[in-house]
């Protein structure tokens, strides 16, 4: 399975929110409405550019991401597909802030969850990160 296919097939969860790429999520809509946010973003600091890192390294990177998100509403979560699990955060962020943080933590993509619309992948680094790909302002 390609990385793109794995991202699309994964289930993203945070608190009561459950999201799949390409689908609208009523639970995400409720969370976003509660925080007065037009969109949320699932992002992580684990395993930069999909390169496995030691657990302690990943934990320190996630702590740094939490600190960077401190002003924004966010909740702990994970992305999962089969036996694969990766810690993630769902945060109420603009696309600009999401791109900035994803680049800072060397993440290939994030999952953007616009209120009332299907979730989508936003590639930030790597071959799929063409400026016009998956970008809706």
C-alpha positions as a printed NumPy array, in Angstrom:
array([[  0.   ,   0.   ,   0.   ],
       [  1.361,   3.422,  -0.864],
       [  1.738,   6.111,   1.772],
       [ -1.03 ,   8.087,   0.043],
       [ -3.393,   5.085,   0.167],
       [ -2.515,   4.485,   3.83 ],
       [ -3.243,   8.119,   4.741],
       [ -6.608,   7.888,   2.96 ],
       [ -7.557,   4.558,   4.555],
       [ -6.597,   5.537,   8.119],
       [ -9.083,   6.424,  10.83 ],
       [ -8.224,   9.634,  12.679],
       [ -9.623,   9.968,  16.217],
       [ -9.369,  12.606,  18.924],
       [-11.699,  12.679,  21.911],
       [-15.215,  12.094,  20.546],
       [-14.129,  13.021,  16.979],
       [-13.662,  10.34 ,  14.306],
       [-12.612,  11.279,  10.748],
       [-11.794,   9.535,   7.49 ],
       [-10.329,  11.357,   4.494],
       [-12.96 ,  12.044,   1.849],
       [-15.86 ,  11.868,   4.305],
       [-17.747,  14.437,   6.312],
       [-17.731,  13.929,  10.09 ],
       [-20.657,  15.012,  12.265],
       [-18.509,  14.529,  15.375],
       [-15.836,  16.848,  13.93 ],
       [-18.505,  19.402,  13.008],
       [-19.742,  19.41 ,  16.626],
       [-16.193,  19.82 ,  18.031],
       [-15.418,  22.644,  15.607],
       [-18.716,  24.416,  16.363],
       [-18.032,  24.144,  20.109],
       [-14.69 ,  25.903,  19.565],
       [-16.034,  28.417,  17.041],
       [-13.582,  27.13 ,  14.439],
       [-14.182,  26.858,  10.687],
       [-11.781,  23.901,  10.439],
       [ -9.536,  21.571,  12.358],
       [ -6.335,  19.788,  11.427],
       [ -4.981,  16.403,  12.495],
       [ -1.215,  16.682,  12.764],
       [  1.672,  14.956,  14.474],
       [  5.345,  15.347,  15.224],
       [  5.986,  11.584,  15.166],
       [  8.218,   9.942,  12.578],
       [  9.211,  12.903,  10.379],
       [  8.811,  12.212,   6.663],
       [  7.5  ,   8.735,   7.625],
       [ 10.886,   7.643,   8.989],
       [ 10.427,   5.614,  12.188],
       [ 12.026,   7.292,  15.197],
       [ 12.607,   5.984,  18.737],
       [  9.721,   6.35 ,  21.187],
       [ 11.532,   8.875,  23.361],
       [ 12.344,  11.07 ,  20.348],
       [  8.695,  10.972,  19.216],
       [  7.498,  11.844,  22.745],
       [  9.789,  14.878,  22.909],
       [  8.705,  16.031,  19.447],
       [  5.019,  15.732,  20.43 ],
       [  5.677,  17.743,  23.611],
       [  7.182,  20.481,  21.439],
       [  4.147,  20.378,  19.128],
       [  1.792,  20.668,  22.124],
       [  3.72 ,  23.742,  23.291],
       [  3.478,  25.252,  19.793],
       [ -0.297,  24.662,  19.827],
       [ -0.841,  26.07 ,  23.315],
       [ -2.92 ,  29.069,  22.186],
       [ -5.169,  26.956,  19.9  ],
       [ -7.919,  24.581,  21.047],
       [ -6.613,  21.041,  20.595],
       [ -7.204,  17.487,  21.772],
       [ -5.053,  14.344,  21.888],
       [ -5.728,  11.648,  19.328],
       [ -4.252,   9.156,  16.906],
       [ -4.205,   7.986,  13.343],
       [ -4.704,   4.237,  12.934],
       [ -4.716,   1.635,  10.18 ],
       [ -4.602,  -2.027,  11.139],
       [ -1.815,  -2.489,  13.708],
       [ -0.234,   0.899,  12.845],
       [ -0.916,   3.705,  15.337],
       [  0.551,   7.185,  15.476],
       [ -0.117,   9.846,  18.114],
       [ -1.774,  12.943,  16.685],
       [ -3.455,  16.122,  17.787],
       [ -6.645,  17.635,  16.426],
       [ -6.275,  21.415,  16.54 ],
       [ -8.406,  24.359,  15.444],
       [ -5.919,  25.962,  13.024],
       [ -5.817,  27.962,   9.82 ],
       [ -4.298,  26.304,   6.75 ],
       [ -1.364,  28.699,   7.006],
       [ -0.647,  27.705,  10.62 ],
       [ -1.099,  24.005,   9.791],
       [  1.395,  24.221,   6.918],
       [  3.883,  26.107,   9.078],
       [  3.711,  23.543,  11.892],
       [  3.809,  20.57 ,   9.526],
       [  6.958,  21.947,   7.896],
       [  8.516,  22.743,  11.262],
       [  7.942,  19.146,  12.414],
       [  8.844,  17.713,   8.967],
       [  5.514,  16.082,   8.24 ],
       [  4.613,  15.089,   4.685],
       [  0.888,  15.77 ,   5.128],
       [ -1.875,  16.765,   7.511],
       [ -5.589,  15.961,   7.488],
       [ -7.715,  19.093,   7.134],
       [-11.241,  18.844,   8.539],
       [-13.393,  21.763,   7.334],
       [-16.679,  22.192,   9.207],
       [-19.548,  20.848,   7.116],
       [-17.294,  19.392,   4.383],
       [-15.331,  16.18 ,   3.808],
       [-11.878,  15.824,   5.377],
       [ -8.957,  16.02 ,   2.952],
       [ -5.23 ,  15.485,   2.822],
       [ -3.004,  18.517,   2.549],
       [  0.496,  17.581,   1.418],
       [  3.151,  19.87 ,   2.812],
       [  6.497,  18.197,   2.043],
       [  7.548,  15.73 ,  -0.613],
       [  6.491,  15.001,  -4.195],
       [  2.752,  15.513,  -3.625],
       [  3.238,  18.957,  -2.054],
       [  2.53 ,  20.916,  -5.238],
       [  1.087,  24.321,  -4.292],
       [ -2.309,  23.778,  -5.943],
       [ -2.853,  20.207,  -4.669],
       [ -5.693,  19.779,  -2.137],
       [ -5.697,  23.467,  -1.244],
       [ -9.031,  25.189,  -0.637],
       [ -8.782,  28.518,   1.152]])
